[in-house]
Amino acid sequence: MNERRSVLTPDALTMMDAIARTGSFAAAAREIGKVPSALTYSVRQLEEALDVLLFDRRSRQARLTAAGEELLHEGRRLLQEIDAVANRVQRVATGWETQLTIAVDNAMAMGPLLELVEAFYATPSSLPAPGGSRKALGPPTRLKLRNEVLSGTWEALLSGQADLAIGTSGEAAPSVRSELLGELPFVFVVAPHHPLAAAPEPLSPTEIAAHRIIAVADTARELAPLTIGVLPGQDVLTMPTLSAKLEAQLRGLGCGSLPEPLVRRHVQAGRLVVKATEAVRPPIRVHYAWRQAAGRPGLALAWWLDQLRSPATRRALLEQHEGLIL
């Protein structure tokens, strides 16, 4: 295995590529700047180490065998990856994080979030593209989005599994900063064919408790999970996401509170009915928070924090629920 690795070098893969493109050892040698005998020797070393024939010796031209074709195909891919890694390392040295993990609460709107992702990838880094191109490359940082619910969003940040959390209800903690994203109002809704749709308002806790409520499972594993709106003795159907909870309520499988921006279009279309309740649920104050390290934040985190300072971005994340929830 070590012998194979020692001969499968970038130079050897470049040599294979040159021979295949030019069609002969002599032409490839001229391109690379070596004598043909040196290329022949290098090819034999490759063949001996891999225990395969790379070129058909019966042909006067440099004709690849099936094994040679496979090595050429994979070799070209590896050369591209080597170039990409080298360029990535160079860009990371400019201050961009290798990876930025963002925990996103299920109540945030997917569309505006993906618009932010798109804008992030379009942000030029400080280095030009390879080959002297004037077009700058985008950030080298890999983004990882985590889908969380309730306390799980805060826990992902506190546990170090996320660098930034969007949609938390927790306040600042040691080594963590928190800023207000906005307030998210909730409304109690049922499907038009649900028994509570025709009930007189406001609905009492006793009336609501007699019907199944749809809840969303908290993704927290270490922190105490939250259960919101479930009354003592009430039948509960627990769903994994807000979008699943919404779908269940549209089907009349139960009742429950949902973010007003999420259900607005369904209420306007008559697919859901808003019901007043005696126990009024106040809006939730939603935050975004990030872990503070020594010194300035990396360029990727700084970019996201700058976007989240925009009032328009904050409103969009809370209100523009045109599609599915992340």
Backbone bond lengths (Angstrom), bond angles and torsions (degrees), N, CA, C in turn:
res aa  C-N    CA-C-N  psi(-1)  N-CA   C-N-CA  omega(-1)  CA-C   N-CA-C  phi
1 M - - - 1.463 - - 1.523 111.47 -
2 N 1.358 116.86 -41.88 1.455 119.85 179.10 1.523 111.32 -65.03
3 E 1.357 116.75 -36.61 1.459 120.58 179.01 1.526 109.99 -64.34
4 R 1.328 116.51 -40.67 1.459 119.22 178.59 1.519 111.34 -62.70
5 R 1.325 115.34 -42.86 1.457 118.62 179.89 1.529 111.40 -65.03
6 S 1.329 116.37 -35.98 1.468 119.57 -177.12 1.520 112.48 -68.11
7 V 1.346 117.45 -25.78 1.465 119.08 -179.35 1.527 112.15 -96.83
8 L 1.324 117.78 -21.80 1.469 120.74 178.63 1.524 109.72 -84.17
9 T 1.317 115.21 67.25 1.458 121.93 -178.69 1.528 110.17 -96.56
10 P 1.333 117.42 162.34 1.469 118.91 174.37 1.519 112.56 -55.64
11 D 1.341 117.51 -36.40 1.464 120.05 178.66 1.528 111.16 -63.98
12 A 1.346 116.37 -41.07 1.465 119.61 -179.99 1.528 110.51 -66.62
13 L 1.320 116.77 -40.30 1.466 119.99 179.22 1.530 111.00 -68.16
14 T 1.324 116.57 -37.15 1.468 119.97 175.93 1.519 110.64 -64.27
15 M 1.330 116.91 -38.72 1.462 121.60 177.72 1.525 110.86 -62.04
16 M 1.340 117.13 -45.31 1.464 120.86 178.43 1.525 110.57 -60.00
17 D 1.316 116.27 -41.59 1.461 120.64 179.83 1.526 110.60 -63.79
18 A 1.328 117.26 -42.52 1.470 120.99 -179.29 1.525 111.05 -65.29
19 I 1.336 117.92 -42.43 1.466 120.90 179.86 1.524 110.06 -62.64
20 A 1.334 116.82 -44.06 1.463 120.55 -178.38 1.526 111.11 -65.82
21 R 1.320 117.66 -39.18 1.468 120.68 -177.89 1.519 112.47 -71.98
22 T 1.345 116.18 -41.47 1.473 119.62 -176.10 1.523 112.76 -84.89
23 G 1.331 117.30 -22.82 1.460 120.47 177.24 1.508 115.50 86.88
24 S 1.339 118.69 0.53 1.462 120.08 178.55 1.520 110.13 -156.52
25 F 1.336 115.36 157.10 1.458 120.90 177.75 1.528 110.16 -67.29
26 A 1.344 115.72 -38.92 1.464 119.72 -176.77 1.529 111.11 -64.60
27 A 1.335 116.15 -45.42 1.461 119.52 -179.81 1.524 111.16 -65.89
28 A 1.342 116.15 -40.01 1.458 119.68 178.65 1.518 111.13 -64.98
29 A 1.358 115.65 -38.36 1.460 119.22 179.19 1.524 110.80 -62.35
30 R 1.348 116.81 -41.56 1.457 120.06 178.27 1.530 111.39 -63.26
31 E 1.322 115.83 -39.66 1.474 119.57 -179.43 1.516 111.22 -65.73
32 I 1.326 115.88 -43.05 1.462 120.33 -176.28 1.521 111.89 -80.03
33 G 1.315 115.78 -26.54 1.456 119.40 -178.06 1.513 113.48 93.60
34 K 1.340 116.94 31.17 1.449 122.20 177.80 1.521 109.58 -126.75
35 V 1.323 116.01 167.72 1.466 120.05 176.25 1.518 108.43 -83.36
36 P 1.362 118.29 151.74 1.466 120.94 -178.59 1.528 113.54 -56.88
37 S 1.315 117.51 -35.44 1.469 119.84 -178.66 1.525 111.35 -63.87
38 A 1.343 117.13 -32.60 1.470 120.31 178.53 1.523 110.51 -67.36
39 L 1.346 116.85 -38.85 1.462 120.33 177.35 1.520 110.73 -67.00
40 T 1.338 115.72 -42.76 1.466 119.28 178.85 1.516 110.52 -59.24
41 Y 1.311 117.02 -42.58 1.468 121.32 -179.83 1.525 110.41 -64.71
42 S 1.326 116.77 -42.72 1.472 120.53 -179.54 1.525 111.17 -64.20
43 V 1.344 117.27 -39.27 1.463 120.73 178.77 1.528 109.90 -64.61
44 R 1.332 116.57 -41.31 1.470 119.24 178.49 1.518 111.34 -64.04
45 Q 1.322 117.28 -37.40 1.465 120.03 176.22 1.532 110.98 -61.56
46 L 1.341 115.81 -42.86 1.462 120.27 177.80 1.522 110.94 -61.12
47 E 1.331 115.83 -46.21 1.468 120.79 -178.19 1.520 111.51 -63.15
48 E 1.316 117.35 -41.31 1.459 120.55 -179.76 1.523 111.24 -67.92
49 A 1.337 116.02 -41.03 1.464 119.16 -179.02 1.528 111.95 -68.15
50 L 1.336 116.36 -37.41 1.464 120.69 -178.85 1.523 112.15 -89.56
51 D 1.342 116.45 -13.27 1.462 122.90 -178.74 1.529 111.19 59.98
52 V 1.335 115.62 46.58 1.464 121.79 177.73 1.527 108.08 -144.81
53 L 1.335 116.45 162.76 1.461 121.85 170.39 1.526 107.94 -96.63
54 L 1.316 116.25 127.05 1.456 121.13 -178.47 1.523 112.28 -95.86
55 F 1.346 116.86 -25.97 1.460 121.23 -179.05 1.521 109.92 -129.09
56 D 1.318 115.44 144.44 1.468 121.97 178.65 1.525 108.60 -78.02
57 R 1.328 116.10 110.89 1.460 120.95 -176.32 1.536 112.11 -72.19
58 R 1.322 117.48 -14.60 1.461 120.20 179.62 1.516 112.38 -78.11
59 S 1.290 117.07 -13.31 1.460 121.22 -178.40 1.526 110.20 -99.22
60 R 1.330 116.01 142.26 1.456 120.04 177.46 1.525 111.28 -73.60
61 Q 1.332 116.11 -24.86 1.453 120.58 177.32 1.524 110.15 -90.09
62 A 1.333 116.11 166.02 1.461 121.46 178.80 1.524 108.68 -80.72
63 R 1.339 115.26 80.60 1.466 120.71 -177.13 1.528 109.27 -98.53
64 L 1.301 116.01 123.98 1.470 121.63 -177.60 1.517 111.50 -74.57
65 T 1.334 115.67 144.70 1.463 121.32 168.48 1.524 107.89 -80.37
66 A 1.328 116.42 177.74 1.466 119.71 177.24 1.524 110.66 -61.41
67 A 1.351 115.71 -39.56 1.464 119.30 177.91 1.522 110.36 -65.31
68 G 1.342 116.90 -39.00 1.452 120.63 177.98 1.517 112.21 -64.88
69 E 1.334 116.49 -39.49 1.472 120.58 177.24 1.523 110.35 -61.10
70 E 1.325 116.93 -42.34 1.464 120.66 179.77 1.519 111.06 -65.10
71 L 1.336 116.87 -43.12 1.465 120.08 178.57 1.533 110.55 -63.36
72 L 1.326 116.14 -40.58 1.458 119.62 178.77 1.523 110.75 -62.97
73 H 1.328 116.83 -45.37 1.467 121.30 -179.10 1.526 110.72 -61.35
74 E 1.332 116.38 -50.58 1.465 119.63 -178.74 1.518 111.18 -70.03
75 G 1.350 115.88 -34.33 1.453 119.28 179.41 1.513 112.44 -63.16
76 R 1.321 116.35 -42.55 1.464 119.21 177.49 1.527 111.49 -62.66
77 R 1.330 115.76 -39.71 1.466 119.35 177.66 1.530 111.12 -63.88
78 L 1.337 116.23 -42.47 1.462 120.12 179.95 1.527 111.60 -65.02
79 L 1.328 117.15 -38.87 1.459 120.03 178.01 1.525 111.05 -62.69
80 Q 1.336 116.49 -38.98 1.460 119.84 177.61 1.526 110.63 -65.03
81 E 1.331 116.10 -40.40 1.463 119.84 -179.86 1.528 111.17 -68.04
82 I 1.329 116.59 -38.15 1.461 119.91 177.88 1.524 110.09 -61.77
83 D 1.337 116.11 -44.49 1.463 119.91 177.56 1.522 111.27 -61.60
84 A 1.349 115.73 -40.52 1.466 120.08 -179.21 1.522 111.17 -66.12
85 V 1.344 116.86 -41.75 1.466 120.59 179.61 1.523 110.75 -64.37
86 A 1.338 115.81 -44.66 1.464 119.47 179.86 1.525 110.83 -60.55
87 N 1.330 115.69 -41.61 1.460 119.65 179.77 1.520 111.09 -68.80
88 R 1.333 116.13 -37.15 1.460 121.57 179.81 1.528 110.53 -64.43
89 V 1.324 116.88 -44.67 1.452 121.18 179.29 1.528 110.51 -61.56
90 Q 1.322 115.59 -40.73 1.454 119.82 179.57 1.520 111.17 -63.65
91 R 1.329 116.86 -40.28 1.460 119.94 -179.35 1.520 111.63 -72.29
92 V 1.358 116.50 -37.22 1.464 119.53 178.46 1.519 110.40 -60.16
93 A 1.336 116.19 -32.80 1.458 120.36 179.64 1.520 111.88 -63.88
94 T 1.325 118.90 -15.03 1.464 121.45 179.67 1.529 112.14 -83.06
95 G 1.336 118.48 -5.24 1.460 120.12 177.48 1.507 115.07 120.19
96 W 1.331 117.91 -2.44 1.462 120.52 177.87 1.523 109.94 -81.26
97 E 1.337 117.23 137.21 1.457 121.54 176.66 1.531 110.45 -67.57
98 T 1.325 115.95 151.08 1.456 119.86 175.51 1.526 110.16 -66.58
99 Q 1.340 116.98 -42.55 1.468 121.57 178.68 1.513 109.58 -144.40
100 L 1.318 116.18 143.32 1.463 122.44 174.61 1.521 107.23 -124.48
101 T 1.324 116.15 120.06 1.458 121.60 -179.85 1.518 109.49 -102.73
102 I 1.330 116.03 126.61 1.458 121.94 -177.37 1.525 108.92 -118.83
103 A 1.314 116.34 120.02 1.463 121.39 174.37 1.527 107.85 -88.79
104 V 1.321 116.41 123.43 1.466 121.55 -175.91 1.523 109.24 -117.74
105 D 1.310 115.55 123.19 1.463 118.80 177.94 1.517 110.40 -68.45
106 N 1.308 114.45 145.48 1.463 122.67 -176.72 1.528 113.70 -57.95
107 A 1.330 116.82 -20.48 1.464 120.02 -177.11 1.523 112.97 -82.70
108 M 1.331 118.02 -7.37 1.457 120.48 179.95 1.533 110.47 -79.26
109 A 1.317 116.86 149.47 1.463 121.89 -177.99 1.529 110.56 -77.03
110 M 1.324 116.28 133.04 1.458 121.96 -176.92 1.529 112.69 -69.78
111 G 1.335 118.24 -43.56 1.452 121.23 -175.40 1.521 113.15 -56.17
112 P 1.338 118.51 -56.20 1.463 119.87 178.88 1.528 112.95 -60.59
113 L 1.327 117.38 -33.31 1.461 119.93 178.45 1.522 110.83 -64.15
114 L 1.331 116.64 -44.86 1.464 119.89 179.39 1.527 111.51 -68.91
115 E 1.338 117.31 -29.13 1.464 119.59 173.93 1.528 110.42 -64.43
116 L 1.325 116.67 -37.37 1.464 120.23 175.66 1.525 110.84 -65.42
117 V 1.331 116.48 -41.89 1.465 120.11 178.28 1.532 109.82 -60.98
118 E 1.320 115.93 -44.44 1.464 120.44 179.57 1.525 111.11 -61.56
119 A 1.324 117.01 -43.16 1.460 120.78 179.17 1.525 111.20 -66.26
120 F 1.330 116.53 -35.77 1.468 120.05 178.58 1.521 110.58 -62.76
121 Y 1.334 116.87 -47.03 1.459 120.08 -179.28 1.528 111.91 -65.35
122 A 1.323 117.09 -23.29 1.466 120.53 179.61 1.524 112.64 -87.17
123 T 1.340 116.80 -3.42 1.459 120.61 -179.81 1.518 110.31 -76.00
124 P 1.328 119.17 122.19 1.471 119.62 -179.64 1.515 111.63 -71.90
125 S 1.338 115.94 140.22 1.459 120.07 171.49 1.514 108.15 -85.94
126 S 1.308 117.49 -178.20 1.461 120.98 -171.00 1.519 114.26 -83.83
127 L 1.335 117.78 -5.77 1.458 120.19 -176.85 1.514 111.11 -108.98
128 P 1.330 118.51 145.64 1.461 121.43 176.75 1.511 111.31 -74.19
129 A 1.309 115.31 162.83 1.462 120.66 178.69 1.522 109.95 -70.65
130 P 1.360 117.22 158.33 1.456 120.55 179.36 1.529 111.29 -59.29
131 G 1.340 115.83 153.77 1.457 120.74 177.35 1.507 113.83 82.80
132 G 1.335 116.45 9.06 1.451 118.95 177.48 1.508 114.52 80.89
133 S 1.336 117.47 11.19 1.458 120.11 179.59 1.520 110.33 -64.15
134 R 1.336 115.42 144.83 1.456 118.94 179.02 1.521 112.26 -78.10
135 K 1.311 116.56 -16.22 1.461 120.13 -179.36 1.523 109.88 -73.90
136 A 1.307 116.48 118.86 1.463 120.40 -178.97 1.519 110.60 -76.18
137 L 1.305 115.02 150.07 1.458 120.61 178.53 1.520 110.47 -81.27
138 G 1.324 115.68 156.17 1.451 120.20 175.61 1.516 110.65 -76.08
139 P 1.326 117.05 177.88 1.466 120.43 -178.48 1.530 111.48 -58.45
140 P 1.337 117.26 143.10 1.462 120.23 177.98 1.517 112.64 -81.51
141 T 1.327 117.13 -4.36 1.463 121.62 -175.66 1.520 111.81 -72.69
142 R 1.315 115.94 129.57 1.467 120.97 172.99 1.527 108.88 -82.11
143 L 1.324 116.83 130.32 1.459 121.03 176.76 1.529 110.29 -94.27
144 K 1.325 115.85 139.11 1.463 121.53 174.70 1.520 107.71 -131.43
145 L 1.328 117.24 118.65 1.453 122.07 179.72 1.522 109.66 -102.47
146 R 1.320 115.23 133.86 1.467 121.84 178.11 1.529 108.85 -111.61
147 N 1.311 115.92 133.10 1.459 121.62 177.04 1.522 108.60 -91.46
148 E 1.333 117.30 116.80 1.456 121.41 -177.17 1.527 111.06 -128.77
149 V 1.327 115.51 160.81 1.463 121.70 -179.95 1.520 109.08 -132.09
150 L 1.350 115.22 132.54 1.464 122.80 174.88 1.527 112.07 53.43
151 S 1.343 118.92 -121.94 1.463 121.48 -176.02 1.518 113.18 -65.87
152 G 1.328 117.13 -19.80 1.458 120.02 -178.94 1.515 112.67 -61.69
153 T 1.344 117.32 -31.56 1.468 120.93 179.37 1.523 110.25 -65.93
154 W 1.317 116.15 -45.57 1.464 122.05 179.43 1.520 110.48 -67.76
155 E 1.333 116.62 -41.05 1.459 120.63 -179.12 1.528 111.74 -63.35
156 A 1.326 117.11 -39.60 1.465 120.29 179.65 1.518 110.82 -59.01
157 L 1.331 116.91 -36.19 1.465 120.77 179.46 1.526 110.73 -74.60
158 L 1.323 117.04 -48.73 1.460 120.84 -176.72 1.521 112.00 -63.81
159 S 1.323 117.27 -33.09 1.466 121.14 -177.90 1.522 112.95 -81.29
160 G 1.327 117.42 -5.26 1.452 120.40 -179.08 1.510 114.28 84.72
161 Q 1.338 117.75 5.62 1.458 120.53 178.43 1.521 112.37 -79.47
162 A 1.321 116.84 -12.93 1.465 121.60 178.22 1.517 109.16 -136.84
163 D 1.320 116.18 148.98 1.461 121.93 177.18 1.520 111.58 -93.94
164 L 1.330 116.53 -25.48 1.458 123.06 -178.60 1.519 107.94 -141.91
165 A 1.324 116.45 138.06 1.462 121.52 177.27 1.521 108.72 -123.72
166 I 1.323 116.36 131.17 1.461 122.22 -179.43 1.523 108.49 -117.98
167 G 1.340 115.90 117.75 1.452 120.10 178.79 1.519 113.85 103.92
168 T 1.324 118.23 25.23 1.457 120.82 -179.29 1.522 110.09 -81.83
169 S 1.323 115.27 155.91 1.464 120.73 172.83 1.519 110.54 -109.48
170 G 1.350 116.58 -1.45 1.459 120.54 179.94 1.522 111.77 -83.30
171 E 1.321 115.33 155.32 1.457 120.99 177.56 1.525 109.54 -91.05
172 A 1.336 115.84 178.49 1.454 120.64 -177.33 1.523 111.21 -63.32
173 A 1.324 115.80 148.50 1.454 123.45 178.29 1.520 107.44 -132.76
174 P 1.340 118.50 169.93 1.457 119.71 177.27 1.529 111.18 -53.90
175 S 1.315 116.46 134.66 1.463 125.44 -179.74 1.533 112.78 68.33
176 V 1.342 117.42 9.79 1.464 121.18 179.90 1.532 109.08 -128.59
177 R 1.327 116.01 133.94 1.467 121.04 173.48 1.513 109.74 -108.57
178 S 1.326 116.26 146.96 1.456 121.15 -176.54 1.518 109.69 -136.62
179 E 1.334 116.02 136.38 1.461 121.83 176.95 1.525 109.10 -128.22
180 L 1.318 116.09 147.88 1.461 120.81 -178.64 1.519 110.64 -71.56
181 L 1.333 115.84 127.67 1.461 121.19 174.41 1.525 110.53 -87.93
182 G 1.325 115.46 -38.06 1.459 120.51 179.37 1.513 110.35 154.82
183 E 1.312 115.86 -172.55 1.459 121.95 178.50 1.521 109.60 -108.70
184 L 1.321 115.30 137.40 1.462 121.06 -178.11 1.526 108.93 -115.69
185 P 1.337 118.14 108.33 1.469 120.65 179.70 1.525 111.39 -78.28
186 F 1.328 116.15 147.10 1.462 122.60 177.47 1.522 109.29 -117.96
187 V 1.329 116.14 149.50 1.460 122.07 175.60 1.521 108.85 -130.59
188 F 1.318 115.37 148.07 1.463 121.18 177.15 1.525 107.77 -88.05
189 V 1.335 116.76 121.72 1.466 120.27 -174.22 1.528 110.87 -131.42
190 V 1.344 113.92 153.07 1.465 121.47 174.15 1.525 107.87 -141.00
191 A 1.303 116.24 160.83 1.464 120.76 174.53 1.535 109.23 -70.84
192 P 1.322 118.48 153.20 1.479 121.02 -178.89 1.527 113.33 -57.54
193 H 1.343 117.22 -29.36 1.464 120.02 -178.80 1.526 112.51 -92.48
194 H 1.336 117.81 4.76 1.465 120.80 177.57 1.531 108.72 -75.80
195 P 1.339 118.95 145.44 1.478 120.89 -178.48 1.532 113.94 -55.97
196 L 1.354 117.98 -31.88 1.459 119.52 -177.97 1.523 113.04 -76.31
197 A 1.328 117.70 -11.94 1.461 120.31 -177.67 1.527 111.70 -61.97
198 A 1.324 116.91 -34.62 1.468 120.82 -178.02 1.521 112.92 -98.64
199 A 1.339 117.54 1.94 1.464 120.41 -177.74 1.523 110.30 -74.14
200 P 1.345 118.05 145.82 1.473 121.16 178.93 1.535 110.95 -65.35
201 E 1.326 114.51 149.94 1.465 120.65 -178.39 1.528 110.42 -106.59
202 P 1.347 115.52 156.24 1.464 127.84 -2.47 1.529 111.55 -78.10
203 L 1.326 116.16 151.23 1.454 121.05 180.00 1.527 109.56 -74.69
204 S 1.310 115.90 134.39 1.464 120.20 178.70 1.523 109.97 -85.96
205 P 1.340 119.01 157.98 1.457 121.41 175.68 1.528 112.62 -56.03
206 T 1.340 116.59 -33.77 1.468 119.85 179.76 1.528 110.71 -66.13
207 E 1.326 116.25 -42.44 1.478 119.87 178.77 1.527 110.70 -64.19
208 I 1.333 116.76 -43.50 1.469 120.04 -178.24 1.521 110.65 -66.94
209 A 1.330 116.91 -40.10 1.466 120.99 -177.26 1.523 112.27 -63.38
210 A 1.312 117.63 -20.24 1.467 120.93 -179.72 1.525 112.21 -78.06
211 H 1.325 117.37 -4.60 1.463 121.39 -177.65 1.530 110.41 -123.73
212 R 1.297 115.61 152.28 1.468 121.34 -179.96 1.522 110.23 -64.25
213 I 1.325 115.72 135.86 1.458 120.57 175.64 1.524 109.20 -106.18
214 I 1.316 115.73 146.30 1.464 121.19 177.08 1.530 107.36 -99.29
215 A 1.322 116.64 125.23 1.457 121.77 -179.75 1.526 109.54 -120.03
216 V 1.331 115.43 165.89 1.462 121.96 176.50 1.516 108.34 -114.36
217 A 1.314 116.95 134.49 1.462 121.52 -177.97 1.522 110.77 -71.78
218 D 1.317 116.71 127.83 1.454 122.53 174.69 1.527 108.62 -69.60
219 T 1.349 117.50 133.84 1.463 120.29 -178.19 1.526 113.18 -88.66
220 A 1.327 118.18 3.31 1.462 120.52 178.54 1.527 110.58 -66.47
221 R 1.336 115.42 141.01 1.464 120.78 178.38 1.525 112.14 -111.69
222 E 1.334 116.45 -32.83 1.459 120.94 -178.55 1.523 111.64 -103.95
223 L 1.334 117.07 -43.91 1.456 120.22 177.07 1.520 110.39 -71.57
224 A 1.329 115.77 157.72 1.461 119.78 178.44 1.524 109.46 -65.89
225 P 1.333 118.57 122.33 1.464 120.58 -179.33 1.522 111.11 -67.31
226 L 1.327 115.81 147.44 1.457 121.20 179.49 1.525 110.59 -94.35
227 T 1.302 115.82 143.08 1.457 122.19 171.90 1.529 106.63 -127.85
228 I 1.323 116.90 115.38 1.460 121.11 -173.21 1.522 110.43 -113.02
229 G 1.347 115.55 129.24 1.457 120.93 171.44 1.510 116.02 86.05
230 V 1.333 118.44 -1.65 1.462 120.53 -179.54 1.527 109.06 -86.46
231 L 1.317 115.60 126.14 1.462 121.07 -178.78 1.527 110.95 -92.08
232 P 1.334 118.49 155.23 1.469 121.59 -179.04 1.528 111.53 -56.68
233 G 1.318 115.37 130.29 1.457 121.43 178.01 1.511 115.08 77.99
234 Q 1.304 118.33 1.91 1.466 121.36 -176.44 1.530 111.15 -78.94
235 D 1.323 116.04 139.88 1.467 121.37 174.16 1.529 108.71 -68.18
236 V 1.329 116.24 136.92 1.465 120.65 -174.74 1.528 109.87 -127.88
237 L 1.321 115.76 133.61 1.465 122.59 168.15 1.521 106.39 -111.44
238 T 1.338 117.90 115.25 1.461 122.46 -176.46 1.516 109.85 -98.47
239 M 1.326 115.89 127.38 1.456 123.00 -179.32 1.529 109.84 -111.83
240 P 1.342 117.70 157.62 1.475 119.65 -174.86 1.522 114.36 -79.73
241 T 1.336 118.66 -24.44 1.463 121.75 -176.42 1.518 110.24 -141.76
242 L 1.328 115.48 165.58 1.464 119.98 176.46 1.528 111.44 -65.58
243 S 1.334 116.59 -36.17 1.462 118.83 179.13 1.520 110.75 -64.72
244 A 1.339 116.57 -36.36 1.465 120.17 176.76 1.523 110.74 -69.61
245 K 1.332 117.20 -38.75 1.468 121.17 176.43 1.526 110.19 -62.12
246 L 1.323 116.28 -43.78 1.461 120.61 178.09 1.527 110.86 -59.78
247 E 1.327 116.52 -46.26 1.462 120.43 179.90 1.527 110.91 -60.77
248 A 1.334 116.65 -41.25 1.463 120.67 179.94 1.529 110.75 -63.82
249 Q 1.333 117.56 -38.95 1.461 120.04 179.91 1.518 111.54 -73.85
250 L 1.323 117.42 -32.86 1.469 119.35 174.59 1.525 110.89 -62.69
251 R 1.320 116.64 -31.36 1.465 120.97 179.22 1.533 112.85 -83.55
252 G 1.336 116.67 -2.67 1.458 120.10 179.03 1.513 114.24 77.56
253 L 1.343 116.61 20.97 1.465 119.74 -178.99 1.513 113.07 -77.14
254 G 1.317 117.31 -9.84 1.451 120.75 179.15 1.510 110.06 176.02
255 C 1.333 114.71 -174.71 1.456 121.37 -179.84 1.517 108.81 -119.68
256 G 1.330 116.22 175.62 1.456 118.94 177.26 1.509 112.73 155.09
257 S 1.335 115.07 170.16 1.461 121.89 179.51 1.520 110.14 -93.66
258 L 1.328 115.60 142.54 1.457 122.82 178.29 1.526 108.61 -138.90
259 P 1.332 118.23 156.32 1.465 119.98 176.98 1.531 111.11 -57.01
260 E 1.316 117.42 130.79 1.458 121.10 -177.41 1.526 113.21 -56.84
261 P 1.353 119.14 -42.49 1.473 117.87 178.81 1.525 113.08 -62.37
262 L 1.331 117.20 -30.67 1.468 121.01 -178.92 1.524 111.57 -69.44
263 V 1.336 116.98 -37.36 1.472 120.03 -175.06 1.525 112.92 -98.28
264 R 1.325 117.62 -2.70 1.470 121.02 -172.41 1.529 111.96 -53.41
265 R 1.327 117.07 -51.00 1.476 119.60 -176.25 1.524 111.63 -68.13
266 H 1.342 117.04 -29.58 1.462 119.98 178.05 1.530 110.84 -72.56
267 V 1.336 116.09 -35.61 1.467 119.83 176.34 1.530 109.89 -67.30
268 Q 1.323 116.43 -44.09 1.469 120.60 179.74 1.524 111.75 -62.37
269 A 1.335 116.32 -32.94 1.468 120.58 -179.37 1.522 112.60 -85.56
270 G 1.342 117.07 -4.23 1.464 120.57 178.93 1.518 113.97 83.19
271 R 1.315 117.62 11.09 1.471 120.29 179.63 1.523 112.11 -83.16
272 L 1.340 116.71 -17.99 1.461 122.50 175.81 1.523 108.77 -137.42
273 V 1.330 115.38 153.48 1.462 121.75 179.45 1.517 108.40 -121.18
274 V 1.348 116.60 127.80 1.464 121.12 176.57 1.524 108.57 -82.90
275 K 1.327 115.57 131.23 1.469 120.94 179.93 1.525 109.56 -120.49
276 A 1.325 115.66 130.83 1.463 120.82 175.14 1.523 109.22 -73.17
277 T 1.316 115.80 144.00 1.473 120.96 -179.61 1.523 109.66 -126.11
278 E 1.316 115.32 155.61 1.469 119.35 178.31 1.526 110.87 -65.47
279 A 1.331 115.97 -40.65 1.469 120.42 177.65 1.531 107.85 -90.22
280 V 1.314 116.03 101.82 1.463 120.88 -177.08 1.531 109.67 -81.04
281 R 1.315 115.80 127.48 1.463 120.12 179.68 1.526 109.23 -87.99
282 P 1.338 118.10 120.71 1.470 119.70 -179.53 1.525 110.90 -73.38
283 P 1.331 117.78 158.34 1.469 119.99 176.48 1.520 110.95 -60.59
284 I 1.317 116.25 150.24 1.459 122.16 177.13 1.520 109.69 -91.97
285 R 1.318 116.01 130.85 1.461 120.78 174.91 1.532 108.00 -81.53
286 V 1.310 115.92 115.14 1.459 122.50 -174.72 1.529 109.82 -104.00
287 H 1.319 116.45 138.44 1.455 121.74 -177.50 1.525 111.25 -122.16
288 Y 1.310 115.40 167.32 1.457 121.32 161.88 1.521 106.42 -121.03
289 A 1.312 116.19 145.32 1.462 120.36 -173.41 1.522 109.61 -143.31
290 W 1.320 114.91 156.36 1.459 118.91 -179.56 1.526 109.84 -147.49
291 R 1.321 114.26 153.90 1.458 120.52 178.26 1.521 109.09 -81.79
292 Q 1.320 116.09 133.72 1.459 121.13 -179.10 1.524 109.67 -97.83
293 A 1.315 115.90 125.37 1.453 121.01 174.92 1.523 108.22 -104.21
294 A 1.324 115.82 172.33 1.455 119.74 177.77 1.525 109.14 -65.22
295 G 1.313 116.02 137.79 1.454 119.80 179.73 1.522 111.76 82.18
296 R 1.323 115.74 -166.78 1.446 121.36 -178.75 1.526 111.08 -76.49
297 P 1.349 117.29 153.36 1.468 118.63 176.18 1.516 110.84 -68.18
298 G 1.331 116.57 157.19 1.450 120.89 176.05 1.513 110.45 -61.85
299 L 1.318 115.98 164.61 1.461 120.08 -175.53 1.524 112.75 -64.71
300 A 1.336 117.81 -33.70 1.466 120.09 179.77 1.525 110.77 -67.79
301 L 1.341 117.00 -48.69 1.462 119.91 178.21 1.515 110.43 -62.45
302 A 1.330 117.68 -41.00 1.462 120.80 178.98 1.532 110.73 -60.48
303 W 1.333 116.77 -37.60 1.467 120.17 179.12 1.522 110.35 -63.60
304 W 1.324 117.17 -46.43 1.467 120.51 -178.95 1.524 111.47 -65.90
305 L 1.324 117.40 -40.09 1.459 119.58 178.74 1.524 110.57 -64.18
306 D 1.318 116.98 -37.04 1.462 120.49 178.07 1.530 111.03 -63.84
307 Q 1.334 116.79 -40.78 1.474 120.24 178.54 1.525 111.09 -65.72
308 L 1.321 116.86 -38.65 1.460 120.96 -176.54 1.526 112.52 -73.40
309 R 1.308 117.05 -13.26 1.475 119.50 175.04 1.533 111.67 -74.77
310 S 1.317 117.21 -14.68 1.457 121.00 -178.49 1.527 110.73 -75.92
311 P 1.335 118.64 124.68 1.476 120.76 177.02 1.526 112.42 -58.16
312 A 1.339 116.69 -36.29 1.467 119.78 -179.99 1.525 111.12 -65.55
313 T 1.326 117.07 -39.98 1.470 120.93 178.01 1.517 110.59 -65.27
314 R 1.310 116.84 -42.36 1.469 120.53 -179.85 1.533 110.67 -61.99
315 R 1.343 115.95 -45.83 1.468 118.95 179.47 1.526 110.91 -62.41
316 A 1.320 116.41 -41.31 1.462 119.80 -178.44 1.520 111.49 -62.08
317 L 1.325 116.96 -42.62 1.465 120.30 -179.42 1.525 111.81 -64.39
318 L 1.316 116.83 -28.99 1.466 120.94 -178.89 1.530 112.83 -89.37
319 E 1.342 117.60 -27.72 1.461 118.97 -167.08 1.521 116.14 -117.94
320 Q 1.306 119.29 -26.75 1.469 120.13 -170.27 1.521 112.01 -87.92
321 H 1.316 114.99 69.15 1.464 122.11 179.81 1.524 109.67 -92.58
322 E 1.323 116.11 75.08 1.468 119.39 179.93 1.519 111.88 -91.03
323 G 1.331 117.15 -21.70 1.470 120.35 -177.51 1.502 111.26 -126.98
324 L 1.307 116.36 -143.67 1.451 121.40 -178.44 1.518 110.44 -79.09
325 I 1.317 114.43 164.00 1.454 121.25 176.13 1.529 108.15 -93.92
326 L 1.324 115.96 141.08 1.471 118.99 177.01 1.516 109.60 -70.26
